[in-house]
Amino acid sequence: MPALTPTPGSRSLTLDTTDLKKIAMGALIAVGSAVLTYAVDSVLPDLQARGAIDATLFVFFSTTINALRKFLSDSTISNK
């Protein structure tokens, strides 16, 4: 098993482009989840009567979108 190497990152109280990309990706996942939750609520209006179901759907959609993003991306370490 290879040793874990520290990844480059930003110092405390600063943000670099990698941080900003991660923040933007998180925001896109949240927006996508909100849109899907709204769509499900519009198609199935009976779910609107149950308040906790929206939060559950949001978490489910966020997790699913993030898992699909990770599944479709290449996360292998390349030798440059």
TIRO-2110 file (N, C-alpha, C; in Angstrom, 1 decimal):
// TIRO-2110
0.8, -1.2, 0.0, N, 1, A
0.0, 0.0, 0.0, CA, 1, A
0.9, 1.2, 0.0, C, 1, A
0.7, 2.1, -1.0, N, 2, A
1.6, 3.3, -1.0, CA, 2, A
1.3, 4.3, 0.1, C, 2, A
2.4, 5.0, 0.5, N, 3, A
2.2, 6.0, 1.6, CA, 3, A
1.4, 7.2, 1.1, C, 3, A
0.7, 7.8, 2.0, N, 4, A
-0.1, 8.9, 1.6, CA, 4, A
0.8, 10.1, 1.6, C, 4, A
0.7, 10.9, 0.5, N, 5, A
1.5, 12.1, 0.4, CA, 5, A
0.7, 13.3, 0.6, C, 5, A
1.2, 14.3, 1.2, N, 6, A
0.3, 15.5, 1.4, CA, 6, A
0.0, 16.2, 0.0, C, 6, A
-1.2, 16.6, -0.1, N, 7, A
-1.6, 17.3, -1.3, CA, 7, A
-1.4, 18.8, -1.2, C, 7, A
-1.0, 19.5, -2.2, N, 8, A
-0.8, 20.9, -2.1, CA, 8, A
-2.1, 21.6, -1.9, C, 8, A
-2.1, 22.6, -1.1, N, 9, A
-3.3, 23.3, -0.9, CA, 9, A
-3.0, 24.8, -0.4, C, 9, A
-4.0, 25.4, 0.0, N, 10, A
-3.9, 26.8, 0.4, CA, 10, A
-3.6, 26.9, 1.9, C, 10, A
-3.0, 28.0, 2.2, N, 11, A
-2.7, 28.2, 3.7, CA, 11, A
-4.0, 28.7, 4.4, C, 11, A
-3.9, 28.7, 5.7, N, 12, A
-5.1, 29.2, 6.5, CA, 12, A
-5.5, 30.6, 6.1, C, 12, A
-6.7, 30.8, 6.0, N, 13, A
-7.3, 32.1, 5.7, CA, 13, A
-7.1, 32.6, 4.3, C, 13, A
-6.8, 31.7, 3.4, N, 14, A
-6.6, 32.0, 2.0, CA, 14, A
-7.3, 30.9, 1.1, C, 14, A
-7.6, 31.3, -0.1, N, 15, A
-8.2, 30.3, -1.0, CA, 15, A
-7.4, 30.3, -2.3, C, 15, A
-7.1, 29.1, -2.9, N, 16, A
-6.5, 29.1, -4.2, CA, 16, A
-7.5, 28.6, -5.2, C, 16, A
-7.1, 28.4, -6.4, N, 17, A
-8.0, 28.1, -7.5, CA, 17, A
-8.6, 26.7, -7.3, C, 17, A
-7.8, 25.8, -6.7, N, 18, A
-8.3, 24.4, -6.4, CA, 18, A
-9.5, 24.5, -5.4, C, 18, A
-9.3, 25.4, -4.3, N, 19, A
-10.4, 25.6, -3.4, CA, 19, A
-11.6, 26.1, -4.0, C, 19, A
-11.4, 27.1, -4.9, N, 20, A
-12.6, 27.8, -5.5, CA, 20, A
-13.3, 26.8, -6.5, C, 20, A
-12.6, 25.9, -7.1, N, 21, A
-13.2, 24.9, -8.0, CA, 21, A
-14.0, 23.9, -7.1, C, 21, A
-13.5, 23.6, -6.0, N, 22, A
-14.3, 22.6, -5.1, CA, 22, A
-15.5, 23.3, -4.5, C, 22, A
-15.4, 24.6, -4.2, N, 23, A
-16.5, 25.3, -3.7, CA, 23, A
-17.6, 25.4, -4.8, C, 23, A
-17.2, 25.8, -6.0, N, 24, A
-18.1, 25.9, -7.2, CA, 24, A
-18.8, 24.5, -7.5, C, 24, A
-18.0, 23.4, -7.4, N, 25, A
-18.6, 22.1, -7.6, CA, 25, A
-19.6, 21.8, -6.6, C, 25, A
-19.4, 22.1, -5.3, N, 26, A
-20.3, 21.9, -4.3, CA, 26, A
-21.6, 22.7, -4.5, C, 26, A
-21.4, 23.9, -4.9, N, 27, A
-22.6, 24.8, -5.2, CA, 27, A
-23.4, 24.2, -6.4, C, 27, A
-22.7, 23.7, -7.4, N, 28, A
-23.5, 23.1, -8.5, CA, 28, A
-24.2, 21.9, -8.1, C, 28, A
-23.6, 21.1, -7.3, N, 29, A
-24.3, 19.9, -6.8, CA, 29, A
-25.5, 20.3, -5.9, C, 29, A
-25.4, 21.3, -5.1, N, 30, A
-26.5, 21.8, -4.3, CA, 30, A
-27.6, 22.4, -5.2, C, 30, A
-27.3, 23.1, -6.3, N, 31, A
-28.3, 23.7, -7.2, CA, 31, A
-29.0, 22.5, -7.9, C, 31, A
-28.2, 21.6, -8.4, N, 32, A
-28.8, 20.4, -9.1, CA, 32, A
-29.8, 19.7, -8.2, C, 32, A
-29.4, 19.5, -6.9, N, 33, A
-30.3, 18.8, -6.0, CA, 33, A
-31.5, 19.6, -5.7, C, 33, A
-31.4, 20.9, -5.6, N, 34, A
-32.6, 21.7, -5.4, CA, 34, A
-33.5, 21.7, -6.5, C, 34, A
-33.0, 21.7, -7.8, N, 35, A
-33.8, 21.6, -9.0, CA, 35, A
-34.5, 20.3, -9.0, C, 35, A
-33.8, 19.2, -8.7, N, 36, A
-34.5, 17.9, -8.7, CA, 36, A
-35.5, 17.7, -7.7, C, 36, A
-35.2, 18.3, -6.5, N, 37, A
-36.2, 18.3, -5.4, CA, 37, A
-37.5, 19.1, -5.8, C, 37, A
-37.3, 20.2, -6.4, N, 38, A
-38.4, 21.0, -6.9, CA, 38, A
-39.2, 20.3, -7.9, C, 38, A
-38.5, 19.6, -8.8, N, 39, A
-39.2, 18.9, -9.9, CA, 39, A
-40.0, 17.7, -9.3, C, 39, A
-39.5, 17.0, -8.4, N, 40, A
-40.2, 15.9, -7.7, CA, 40, A
-41.4, 16.5, -7.0, C, 40, A
-41.3, 17.6, -6.3, N, 41, A
-42.4, 18.2, -5.6, CA, 41, A
-43.5, 18.6, -6.6, C, 41, A
-43.1, 19.1, -7.8, N, 42, A
-44.1, 19.6, -8.8, CA, 42, A
-44.8, 18.4, -9.4, C, 42, A
-44.1, 17.3, -9.6, N, 43, A
-44.7, 16.1, -10.2, CA, 43, A
-45.6, 15.4, -9.2, C, 43, A
-45.1, 15.3, -8.0, N, 44, A
-45.9, 14.6, -7.0, CA, 44, A
-46.3, 15.6, -5.8, C, 44, A
-47.4, 16.3, -6.1, N, 45, A
-47.7, 17.4, -5.1, CA, 45, A
-48.1, 16.8, -3.7, C, 45, A
-48.4, 15.5, -3.6, N, 46, A
-48.7, 14.9, -2.3, CA, 46, A
-47.5, 15.0, -1.4, C, 46, A
-46.3, 15.0, -1.9, N, 47, A
-45.1, 15.0, -1.1, CA, 47, A
-44.9, 16.4, -0.4, C, 47, A
-45.6, 17.4, -0.9, N, 48, A
-45.4, 18.7, -0.3, CA, 48, A
-46.0, 18.8, 1.1, C, 48, A
-47.0, 17.9, 1.4, N, 49, A
-47.6, 17.9, 2.7, CA, 49, A
-46.7, 17.3, 3.8, C, 49, A
-45.6, 16.6, 3.4, N, 50, A
-44.7, 16.1, 4.3, CA, 50, A
-43.4, 16.9, 4.3, C, 50, A
-43.2, 17.7, 5.3, N, 51, A
-42.0, 18.6, 5.3, CA, 51, A
-40.7, 18.0, 5.3, C, 51, A
-40.5, 16.9, 6.0, N, 52, A
-39.2, 16.3, 6.1, CA, 52, A
-38.8, 15.6, 4.8, C, 52, A
-39.7, 15.3, 4.0, N, 53, A
-39.4, 14.5, 2.7, CA, 53, A
-38.5, 15.4, 1.8, C, 53, A
-38.7, 16.7, 1.8, N, 54, A
-37.9, 17.6, 1.0, CA, 54, A
-36.4, 17.5, 1.4, C, 54, A
-36.1, 17.6, 2.7, N, 55, A
-34.8, 17.5, 3.2, CA, 55, A
-34.1, 16.1, 2.8, C, 55, A
-34.9, 15.1, 3.0, N, 56, A
-34.4, 13.8, 2.6, CA, 56, A
-34.1, 13.6, 1.1, C, 56, A
-35.0, 14.2, 0.3, N, 57, A
-34.8, 14.1, -1.1, CA, 57, A
-33.5, 14.9, -1.5, C, 57, A
-33.4, 16.1, -0.9, N, 58, A
-32.2, 16.9, -1.2, CA, 58, A
-30.9, 16.2, -0.8, C, 58, A
-30.9, 15.6, 0.3, N, 59, A
-29.7, 14.8, 0.7, CA, 59, A
-29.4, 13.7, -0.3, C, 59, A
-30.5, 12.9, -0.6, N, 60, A
-30.4, 11.8, -1.6, CA, 60, A
-29.9, 12.3, -2.9, C, 60, A
-30.5, 13.4, -3.5, N, 61, A
-30.0, 13.9, -4.8, CA, 61, A
-28.6, 14.4, -4.7, C, 61, A
-28.2, 15.1, -3.6, N, 62, A
-26.9, 15.6, -3.5, CA, 62, A
-25.9, 14.5, -3.5, C, 62, A
-26.1, 13.4, -2.7, N, 63, A
-25.3, 12.3, -2.6, CA, 63, A
-25.2, 11.6, -4.0, C, 63, A
-26.3, 11.4, -4.6, N, 64, A
-26.3, 10.7, -5.9, CA, 64, A
-25.6, 11.5, -7.0, C, 64, A
-25.8, 12.8, -7.1, N, 65, A
-25.1, 13.6, -8.1, CA, 65, A
-23.6, 13.5, -7.8, C, 65, A
-23.2, 13.6, -6.5, N, 66, A
-21.7, 13.6, -6.2, CA, 66, A
-21.1, 12.2, -6.5, C, 66, A
-21.8, 11.2, -6.2, N, 67, A
-21.4, 9.8, -6.5, CA, 67, A
-21.2, 9.6, -8.0, C, 67, A
-22.2, 10.1, -8.8, N, 68, A
-22.1, 10.0, -10.3, CA, 68, A
-20.9, 10.8, -10.8, C, 68, A
-20.7, 12.0, -10.2, N, 69, A
-19.6, 12.8, -10.7, CA, 69, A
-18.2, 12.1, -10.4, C, 69, A
-18.1, 11.5, -9.2, N, 70, A
-16.9, 10.8, -8.9, CA, 70, A
-16.7, 9.5, -9.7, C, 70, A
-17.8, 8.8, -10.0, N, 71, A
-17.8, 7.6, -10.8, CA, 71, A
-17.3, 8.0, -12.3, C, 71, A
-17.8, 9.1, -12.8, N, 72, A
-17.5, 9.4, -14.2, CA, 72, A
-16.1, 10.1, -14.3, C, 72, A
-15.5, 10.6, -13.3, N, 73, A
-14.2, 11.3, -13.4, CA, 73, A
-13.1, 10.4, -13.2, C, 73, A
-12.0, 10.8, -13.8, N, 74, A
-10.7, 10.0, -13.7, CA, 74, A
-9.9, 10.5, -12.5, C, 74, A
-9.8, 9.6, -11.5, N, 75, A
-9.1, 10.0, -10.3, CA, 75, A
-7.8, 9.3, -10.1, C, 75, A
-7.3, 8.7, -11.2, N, 76, A
-6.0, 8.1, -11.1, CA, 76, A
-4.9, 9.1, -11.1, C, 76, A
-3.8, 8.7, -10.4, N, 77, A
-2.6, 9.6, -10.3, CA, 77, A
-1.8, 9.4, -11.6, C, 77, A
-1.6, 10.5, -12.3, N, 78, A
-0.8, 10.4, -13.5, CA, 78, A
0.6, 10.8, -13.3, C, 78, A
1.6, 10.2, -13.9, N, 79, A
3.0, 10.6, -13.8, CA, 79, A
3.3, 11.6, -14.8, C, 79, A
3.5, 12.8, -14.4, N, 80, A
3.8, 13.9, -15.3, CA, 80, A
5.2, 14.3, -15.2, C, 80, A
END
